[in-house]
Amino acid sequence: MTDTTPTPPAQRMPAVYLGHGAPPLVDDAKWVGELERWSKDLPRPKAILVISAHWENAPLTIGATKPVPLVYDFYGFPEKYYQVTYPSPGAPDLARRVRELVGKGTPVANDPTRGLDHGAYVPLLVMYPKADVPVLQISMPSLDSRELLDLGRKLAPLRDEGVLIMGSGFLTHGLPFLRDFRTDAPPPAWSSEFDAWSAETLSKGDVDSLLDYRGRAPGVRYAHPTVDHFVPLFVSLGASLDKEIPDTVIEGYFLGLSKRSVQFD
C-alpha cells in the first residue's frame, strides 16, 4: 500500500548572525553554554546554510555537497584542534536550491573538495554536536554590504523551507589592535563603541545606516581593519526581508571583542 500521508510543511526558520570564535571556543564553558541554549531554543532545521567570514571567493561558490575533510584555516594552535572532525551530511538538494534562487544571471561555481572552515564547524560543534543536520557552505562573492544584502534577499525563501541561514563572523575583530589577550579582558573603546552602535542601529531596523557602516560606525577602522567578519551580517539581514528586528541572543566580550550574536525571527 502506498503511503499517502502528506509531508508536513517545514517550520519557518530564523536567520542568524553569530560570532564564531576561534577553535578554543569549545573550551570556554560560558560561551558553550550560551550556544547550547540558543540551539535548543531554535526550531529543528532541515538543513543549515553557512556564509562564513573565512571564505571569500568570486563568483559565488558552492562548497562540498558530501562529507569531505574540514578546512583547518588557522595557525599556531595546539594539535588537538587539528584533529577535530564534523561529519555532517552533505546537502546536494540545498545546493541545487541555492542555484535556483540566485538565478541564471548570477554566476555560480562549484568546489566539491571545499569542506567547512572553522567559521562554520566551530559553532556547529556546540550547537549541533551530533553532526546530524545537513550543512552547506557557500562563499561570500563580495565584501560589499549591498551585494550581500541582495544575496540574502534572494536566499530568503529557504527560511520557509526549513533551512537555517547562518552568517558567521565576529561583531568586532580588531585583532591587530589588542593589547590584553586574557579571555576576560575589558573591551577597548573602539570595540565597545562599535558594538553599542551596531546594537542600537539593528534595534531600530536602520538598514541604510548599517549599509553605510564604514562612514557612520564609531571605531570601525579598529573594530574591522578588514571587514570580512562583519559583512556576513548582511546576508542574514537580507534574508529577513528588512522587516524583522533582530533579538540579541548572545552579548558580552571575548578577548575584548564583541560576541554579539543576533536572531531574525
C-alpha positions in Angstrom: 0.0 0.0 0.0 1.3 3.4 -0.9 1.7 5.9 2.0 -0.4 8.9 1.1 0.2 10.8 4.3 1.1 14.3 3.3 4.5 15.6 4.2 4.1 18.3 7.0 5.2 21.7 5.9 8.7 22.8 7.1 8.8 25.1 10.1 9.9 28.6 9.2 13.4 29.1 10.4 15.1 32.3 11.6 18.2 33.8 10.0 21.1 34.3 12.4 24.4 36.1 12.6 26.8 34.7 15.2 30.3 35.3 16.5 32.0 32.0 15.7 35.1 32.5 17.8 38.4 30.7 17.4 38.9 26.9 17.7 39.3 27.2 21.6 35.7 28.4 21.8 34.8 24.8 22.6 36.8 25.1 25.8 35.1 28.3 27.0 32.3 27.0 29.3 30.3 30.2 29.3 30.3 30.6 25.6 29.5 26.9 25.0 26.5 27.2 27.4 25.2 30.3 25.5 25.4 28.5 22.2 23.8 25.3 23.6 20.9 27.2 25.0 20.4 29.1 21.7 20.3 25.9 19.6 17.8 24.3 22.0 15.5 27.3 21.6 15.7 27.2 17.8 13.3 25.1 15.7 15.0 22.0 14.3 16.5 22.9 10.9 16.1 20.6 7.9 19.5 21.9 6.7 21.9 24.7 7.5 23.4 27.2 5.0 26.5 28.9 6.3 28.2 32.1 5.0 31.4 32.4 6.9 34.0 35.2 7.2 36.6 32.7 6.2 35.5 32.0 2.6 35.6 34.9 0.2 35.5 33.8 -3.4 34.0 35.1 -6.6 31.9 34.1 -8.3 29.6 32.7 -5.6 30.9 29.2 -4.9 29.1 26.2 -3.5 31.2 24.0 -1.3 31.2 20.3 -0.9 27.8 18.5 -1.0 29.1 15.3 0.5 31.3 14.8 3.6 34.9 15.9 2.9 37.7 16.9 5.3 37.4 20.1 7.3 39.4 23.2 6.4 41.8 24.0 9.3 42.3 27.6 8.4 44.2 28.7 11.4 47.8 28.5 12.6 49.7 28.1 15.9 47.1 26.2 17.9 47.6 23.0 19.9 47.5 19.8 17.8 44.1 18.7 19.3 42.3 21.4 17.3 43.6 20.0 14.0 42.2 16.6 14.9 38.6 17.8 15.2 36.0 16.3 12.8 32.5 17.2 12.0 31.0 14.6 9.6 27.7 16.4 8.9 25.6 15.1 5.9 26.0 16.9 2.7 23.2 19.0 1.3 23.0 18.5 -2.5 19.3 19.4 -2.7 20.1 22.7 -0.9 22.9 23.4 -3.3 20.5 23.0 -6.2 18.0 25.2 -4.5 20.6 28.0 -4.0 21.4 27.9 -7.7 17.7 28.3 -8.5 17.2 31.2 -6.1 20.2 33.3 -7.1 19.0 33.0 -10.7 20.7 32.4 -14.1 22.0 36.0 -14.1 24.3 35.2 -11.1 27.5 33.3 -11.9 27.9 30.3 -9.6 30.8 27.9 -9.3 31.3 24.6 -7.5 34.2 23.5 -5.3 33.3 19.9 -4.4 36.5 19.5 -2.4 36.0 22.5 -0.2 35.0 21.5 3.3 33.6 23.5 6.2 36.0 26.1 7.6 36.2 27.0 11.3 33.7 29.8 10.9 31.2 27.0 10.1 32.1 24.0 12.1 33.3 25.5 15.4 29.9 26.9 16.4 28.1 23.8 14.9 30.2 21.5 17.1 28.5 23.1 20.1 25.0 23.8 18.6 24.5 20.5 16.7 27.2 18.2 18.3 25.7 15.0 16.7 26.5 16.4 13.2 23.2 15.0 12.0 21.9 18.1 10.2 22.9 18.6 6.5 25.2 21.6 6.1 26.2 23.5 3.1 28.7 26.4 3.0 28.8 29.0 0.2 31.4 31.7 -0.4 30.9 35.4 0.0 31.3 36.5 -3.6 32.0 40.1 -2.4 32.6 42.1 0.7 30.2 44.8 -0.5 27.4 45.2 2.0 24.7 45.9 -0.6 25.6 42.9 -2.7 25.5 40.7 0.3 22.1 42.1 1.4 20.8 41.4 -2.1 22.1 37.8 -1.9 20.3 37.4 1.4 17.1 38.6 -0.1 17.4 36.0 -2.9 18.0 33.3 -0.4 15.2 34.3 2.0 12.7 31.7 0.7 14.9 29.0 2.2 13.7 30.0 5.6 10.2 28.8 4.7 11.7 25.5 3.6 13.3 24.7 7.0 16.8 26.0 6.3 18.7 27.9 8.9 20.6 30.7 7.2 23.7 31.4 9.3 26.0 34.4 8.8 29.2 33.6 10.8 31.7 36.3 11.7 32.6 38.4 14.8 31.0 41.7 15.5 34.3 43.3 16.3 37.5 41.7 15.1 40.4 44.2 15.6 43.0 41.5 16.5 46.0 43.7 15.4 45.0 46.3 18.0 44.5 44.1 21.0 47.0 44.5 23.9 45.4 42.3 26.5 44.9 38.7 25.5 43.0 37.4 28.5 39.7 35.9 27.6 38.0 38.2 30.1 39.9 41.4 29.1 37.8 44.6 29.1 36.9 45.8 25.6 38.9 48.6 24.1 36.8 51.7 23.5 36.7 51.0 19.7 35.2 47.6 20.4 32.6 48.7 22.9 31.6 51.7 20.8 31.2 49.8 17.6 29.2 47.1 19.4 26.9 49.7 21.0 26.3 51.4 17.7 25.6 48.1 15.9 23.1 47.0 18.6 21.3 50.3 18.5 21.2 50.5 14.7 20.0 46.9 14.4 17.3 47.5 17.1 16.0 50.5 15.0 16.0 48.5 11.8 18.1 51.2 10.3 19.3 49.3 7.2 20.6 52.4 5.5 23.0 53.2 8.4 24.1 49.6 8.6 24.9 49.6 4.9 27.0 52.7 5.4 28.8 51.4 8.4 32.2 52.4 7.1 31.1 56.0 7.2 28.9 56.0 10.3 30.1 53.4 12.8 32.4 54.7 15.5 35.7 52.9 15.8 35.2 51.0 12.5 38.9 51.3 11.4 39.9 49.4 14.5 37.0 47.2 15.0 37.3 45.9 11.4 40.7 46.6 9.8 39.3 44.0 7.3 35.5 43.8 7.1 35.2 40.0 6.4 33.9 39.3 9.9 31.2 41.9 9.9 29.7 41.6 6.4 28.2 38.1 6.8 25.6 40.0 8.8 24.2 41.5 5.6 23.3 38.1 4.2 21.2 37.3 7.3 19.8 40.8 7.3 18.8 40.5 3.7 17.2 37.1 4.4 15.0 38.9 6.9 13.4 40.9 4.1 14.2 44.1 6.1 11.0 43.6 8.1 12.3 41.8 11.2 14.1 43.5 14.1 16.7 41.0 15.5 16.9 39.8 19.0 20.3 39.7 20.6 20.9 36.2 21.8 24.5 36.4 23.0 26.4 39.5 24.1 29.5 40.3 26.0 33.1 40.1 25.1 35.9 37.6 24.5 39.5 38.9 24.4 37.7 42.3 24.4 36.0 41.5 21.1 32.2 41.6 20.9 30.5 38.3 20.9 27.1 39.8 20.0 25.0 37.4 18.1 21.5 38.0 16.8 18.5 36.2 15.5 16.0 37.5 13.0 12.6 35.9 13.7 
